[in-house]
Amino acid sequence: MPVSQKSLLESVPTGLYIDGRWRDSSDGATVAVEDPATGRPLLHVADATPADGLAALDAAVAAQADWAATAPRDRGEILRAAYELITERTEEFALLMTLEMGKPLAEARGEVVYGSEFFRWFSEEAVRISGRWSTAPNGATRLMTMKQPVGPVLMITPWNFPLAMGTRKIGPAIAAGCTMVVKPATQTPLTMLALAALLEEVGVPKGVVNVVTTTRTAELCEPLIRDPRLRKLTFTGSTPVGRMLVEQSAEQLLRVSMELGGNAPFLVFADADVDRAVEGAMLAKMRNIGEACTAANRFYVHESVAEEFSAKFAERMGAMTMGKGTKKGVTVGPLIDARAVEKVTELLDDAVSKGARVVTGGQPHKGAGHFFQPTVLTDVPTSARLQKEEIFGPVAPITTFTDDDEAVRMANDTEFGLVAYLFTRDLSRAVTVSERLEYGMVGVNQGVVSNPAAPFGGVKASGYGREGGFEGIEEYLETKYVGLAL
């Protein structure tokens, strides 16, 4: 049954969710949430003050002991119920994400599947938290270790995946027994507010999950980060902001997880299946309109297949349909805001001024909304800014290489290290190149690597810590050792 936009927006809470109740900002301020396809406001939500942030932390601290003592099975059952209810409401969550973020409905539905799966995965991990028992080498002592929740967590989530970036953090925290304060992105708070209402519906106790929406992010978050009661900070966003937050976190020696920027290389070797590589390139570049830290940012193609790959890739990119994500047949939605369009335009103009050639696209859309044409560039020099900076838009720069060493060298020539992609039919090459790439994740013959059952995260300036997989829950657990003398 089709979902009514009007009734959906009327159902979304617009207040702050603190200590199990919805409330206005303490100073009554609100902020508009805009539709990036039109630039018009969808709703106004509460604009939290620093005092509201501290109230949310107060609630999380007060609830921590009881939540940590809650049976793991009970925590897991809450997550399982949330997974099932999100799945049941796929169309509502998908439409909400499309309205506030812009991605086409088909992609938004895919995010609902992906995002909800973190709740199912960690519902199963909640009952697998374990320690160990052993005998000391001298035989006189027994060694016992146990895992306990870290404690209250501050979660700062980005705008590009409004559901999944929340569930990827909330899921393991609930499973581990941690309470939390969630600060969603100013541009896309509606999905998180709807998720908070759903978690309340499935029985999350008051104070366990608190959500504060604000335009005053720095003023609200810094006092929380410097508060000795907070025990963990997890952030997904840009590297410059991540570095600043890490500096602030040092005062209280917080446990920190940082999922930061990317500059993903996409390597196509001479022996690659070119058609399969093009399919992978479309996914790696155009998933989420290119607005993803995992998006392929630099395409390095062996000179022997570069012409074929470029032509086929450009044909596919040029055939995409741009428009409002709720319209049937649309495959490319708007970028998040006008600033994003300006950044993409600036990077493209820089590349062209240095010799790059536009094969298809190359222009922002004139008219309402924040659209940019899917674009393929060839002959892109390594000196172009978009070889070093995250594009975060539908622009694919192609550069050729002559041998494996050159490809690996160019791929690693960046401060970032989140994900890399490579296409080859040679198993030996796939393994050796994967080992040489300085990245936390590598996709071999596939354009999407994100999976709730796998550890997501990077190295170097792309951050540290892992989300998802067996490793994901460890970020929310401390190890305690007990020595028992006999």
N, C-alpha and C positions, 0 to 999 in steps of 0.2 A: 504494500500500500504506500503511495507517495506521501512524503512528509511535507507538511505545510511549513514554509519558512516563517510565517507570522506566528503560528502556534509554537514552533520550536523555540524561537527567540523569547516568546513570552514565558516559556518554561525554565529558562536558564536563570539561576540565581545571579544577582549582580552585586551582592555584598561581600564582605570579608567573612571567611569561615574560621572562627576562633573558638576553641573550647566547646565545640559541638553546637554552636549556634551561629546564625547569620546576622551580621550587624553592619552598620554604616561605618565609614571612616570616622575617626574621632573628631575631625574638623569638618566633616560633611562634604569633602571634596569628591568629585567624580572625574572620570576620564572617558572619552569616547573611544569605542572600538570600531575601526573603519573596515569597510569592504574594499580590499585592494583592487578589485575589478572595476569599481565605480568611484572610489574616494568618498563615498557617503557613509555616515555613521550607521552602525547596526544597533548598538546599545551603548549605554553609559554604565560603567562599573565603578565601584568604590575605589578611591585613590588613597591607599593607606599611608599613614604617618609613621615616623619612627616609633612613636608610642604604641601604635597598633602592632608593629613588629615585635616589640618587647612583650606585649600582651599575648601574642601568639607563642613566643618562647616560654613565657610563664606557664601557659597551658600545656605545652609539650613536656616541660620539666615536671609539672605536677602529675602528669599521666604516666611518666616513664617507668616507675617502679612496678606499678600494677600491670602495665602492658608487657614488661619483660617477664613477669611471673605468669603470664597467660600461657596456657598449654600450647605447644607448637602445633598440634593438630587443629586447635581452635583458630589460630592465626592463619593456618593453611586453608581451612574451610572458608574463612572470610574472603581470602584471595580467590578461591575457586568460584565462590558465589559472584564475586565482582566480575570475573572473567565471563561467566555465563550471561550475566545481565548486560555487559557491554556488547557481547555477541548478539544478544537478542535485540539490542538497540543500535545495530550497525548503521542503519540509514540515518538515524538522528545524529550520531556522532560524526558520520561522514559529511553530512550536509553542514553541520556546525563548523567543521574544520575548513571546508571549502569556502564558506562565507567569510571567515575571519582571516584565512591564510591565502586562499586563492587557488590551491591545487585542484585539478579536475576531480569530479566525484569518483571516478574509477580508482584514481590513486588514493583518494581519501578512504575509500572502502578498504583498500589494501593496507593502509596504516592502521585501521581499526583491527584488522586481523593480526597484524604484526604487534601492535601495542598491547592488545588484550592478552596475547600469548605470553607476555612477561608475567602477568598475574597467574596464568596457569602454570608456567614453569616454576615460579617461586612458591606457589602453593604446594608443589611437590618437594621443593627443597627445604621448606620449613621444618619438616620432620626428619631431615637427614643431617641436621647440625650435630656434630659429634666431637668427642675428644679422644684421649687414649690413656691406656694404663700400661705401665712397664715397671720392671725392676731395675734399680740403679746398678751400675757395674759392680759395686762392692757388695751388693746383696743386702745391705742394711736398711735401705729406704725404698719405698714404693713411689713412683713418679706418676702423678695424675695431671692431665691437662683437661681443661674445659673451655668451651666457647660461650661468651656472653655478649649481649648487645653492646655496641659502642656507647649508645645513649642518644640524646636529642641531636637531630640532624637538620641543617639548613640546606635546602635544595633550591638551586637557581636553574630554571629551565629556559630553553630558547624558543623562538617563535616558529621554526621551520617544521617541526614535527610535534604539534601541540599535545597529542595524546601519548605517543610512544616515548617521548623524552621524559614524560612524567611517570608513566608506568614502569619504565626501565629503572627508575630510582625508588619509587614508592614500593614496588613489589618486593625487592630484597629487604628493604627497611622493615616493612610489616612482617615479613617472614622471620627476620632476625630478632624482632622484638624492640625495634627502635621507634620512638616518636619523632615527629618532624614538623618543620615549618617550610611550606612550599611557596616560592616566589616565582610565578610564571612570567613570561615575557609580556611587556606592556601591550604589544601589538596583538597578541593572541591569548587572552586570558579566559575566553568563554569555555573552551573545551575543558580546561582544568577545573573551572567552577562547576561544570556539569559532572565531571568525574568526582569531585568532592561530594556533591549531592548523592551520587550513586554509592560511594563508599559509606556514607551515613546510612543509606537505605539498606545496605547489606550487613550493617551491624558493627562498623568500626567504632569503638568507644570514643567518647568525647575527649578531646585533647591529643589524640594519637596523630591525627592528620589535621593540620591547620594551613589554610591558604590565604595569602595576602597579596592582593593586586595593587600595584603602585607605579607611578611615574618617578617616584623619589627613591630609586633603587639603591643608590650609593648611601644616601642618608639613612635608609631603613636597614640595609644589610650590615654595614660596618659595625654598628653597636652590637648586633647579634654575634658577629664573628669575634669580636673582642670580649664578649661575655663569657666568663669562666664556666658557665653552666652548659654552653653548647659544646658538643664533643666531636662533631664531624661537619665538614663542608663538602658538598658535591656540586659541581658546576659544569654545565655544557654551554659553550659559547666561544667567543674570540680569544685568541692567545693573549693580546694586550690586557684584556680584562682579567683573564685567568692569572696572569703574572701578578697583577695588583692584588687579587684576592689571596693568592698564596702568601704574599708579603704580610697582609693583614692577619692571616691565619697563624703566622709564626708566633705571635704574641702568646697565644694559648696552646701552642703546639697541637693544633687540631689534626685529626685524621682528615686527609684531603684526597678527593678524587677529582681529576680534571680531564674533561674530554673537550679538547680545544680545536683549533683550526686545522685544515688539511690542505694539501697541494698534490692531489693524487695523480701519479703518472699512469698512463694506459699504454702498455707496450704491445705492439703487434710485430711478431717475428716473421721471418721470410717463409717459414713452413706453416704458418697459421692458416686455419680455415677462415678465409676472408669474410665470407657471409656470416659465419658465427661471430667473428670479431665485430662486425658491424652491429649485429643484434646486441652484443654485449656493450658496445659503445653507446647505443641508444639508451640502454638501461643505466649505465654508469654516468652518462652525461645528463640525461633528461629526467631521471627520477626526481620528483619534487621540483621540476622546472630548473634543475641545476642548483637549487638552493639547499645544498647538503654538504656537510663537511666531508662526506665520502664521495662526492661527485668527482668524476674524472676531470682534472684541471689541465693536464698536459698530455697530448697524444704523440707518442713517439713510434713511428712506423718505419719498418725496414724499407730501404729505398726501392727494393725489387717489387714490393706490393703497394707502395704508397699511392700510386696513381689510381689503382683499382679501389683500394680502401677509401680514399678521399672522395671519389666519384660516387660510390655507393652510399657512403655515409651522408654526403651532402644531399643526395636525392631523398634519402629518408628524412633528414632534418627539414628540408624545404617543403616536404609534403605534410608536415604537421599543421594542425588546425588551431589557431590561436583565438582565445576568447574567454568569456566568463566561465568558470569551472562548472557551473550548474547547467550549462547548455549542452544538449546532446551532441556528441561528435567532437567536442573540444578535447584536444590532447595537450595543449599548452596554456596554462593560466597566467595570471599577472605575477610580476615580482611583488615583494611585500610592500614596498613604498617607493616614493619618488627618488629618495636617496639611493636606493638599490639600482634603479635605472641609470642614474647619473654615474654611479661607480662602474657599471658594466660598460657604458658608453665611453667613459674615460679610458678604461683599459683597452678596449677595442681600437679606439683612435690612436692610442700610443703604439699598438702593434702595427697598425697600417702605416703609420708615419715612419716605421723602421723597416718597412718592406713586405709586411704580410699582405696576402691577397685574399679578399673576401670571395668565397665560392658561392655562398648562399646566405641570405639574411643580411645582418649588419646594421639594422636600424631599429630605434625605439618606435613604438606605435604612437601615432599622433591621435589624440582624442582622449576620452575618459579612461581612467585606469592606468596601471603601471606595467605596461606590456613591453616586451623586447622580443624581436624576431629570433627564432632558432638560427644560429649562425655557425658556419664552418669557415675557418681560416687555414690557408696553406702557406708554405714558405715562411713560417713564423721564426724569427731569429731568437736565439736564447737570451738576448738582451732585452726583449720585450717584458714589460712589467707583469703581464699575465702569466709569464713563466715562473714568476716568483711569488705573486700575490694570489690569494683565493678569489676566484671570479664570482662565485655565487650567483650564477645566471647561465642562460642557455647559449654559451659561446664555447666552441671547441677549436682550440688551436693545434694544428698538426705540424710536426717537425720530423724530418727523416733521420735515420741512423744507418750506419754501415755494418756494425758488428755488435756482438753481445756486450762487450766491455764498454763500448760507447753508450749503449742503451742504459746499462746499469749506472754508469757514471752520471748521465744526465738525469736519470730518475732520482738518484740520491742527492743531487745538487740542490738541496733545499733545507731550510731549518725544520720543516715539518716532517712527520713520519706516522701518519694515521693509517692510510691504506694505499695499496698499489694493485694494479691489474695487469695480467700478462696473458697473451694468447699464443699458443704454440702446440704443435702435435707431438713434440719431442719430450718424453717423460723426464729424461735426464736434464734437459734444459729447464723444464718447469721446476724441478727440485733445486738445482744449483742456483738459478736466478732468484727463486724465492728466498733462499738462504742468504743471498748477497744483498737483497733489498732491505734498506733500513726503515722498516715499517712494522707497525704492530699487527697489521692484517694484510694478507695477500689473497686476491682472487685469481684463480687459475682457470682460464676459459669460462669465466662467468663475470657478469657486470654488476652483481649485487652480492655482497658478502654478509650483510647484517642478518643475524639469526639469534633469536632469544636463547638458543641452546649453546651459543658460542660466545667466547669472551671478546667484547667490543672495547677497543682502546688503542692508543698509539704510543709512540716514543718521541723523543726530542721535544720540539716545541708544540707537538700535538697533545702533550699532557701525560698523565700517568693514572694508574688504576684501571680496573676492568669492570664493565657492566654486562650482565648476561652470563650464561654458562654456569658451570660449577663455581667459577671464580667470583661471580658477581656478588654472592651473599657474604663472601669473606670480607668485602670492603666495609661491612656493617657489623663485624664481629671482632671482639678482642679475645686473645688467648690468655687464659689464667693457668698458672702452674701451681700445683699443691704438692709439697713434699711430705710424705707420711713416714715418720721414723717408727721402726718396729721395736 
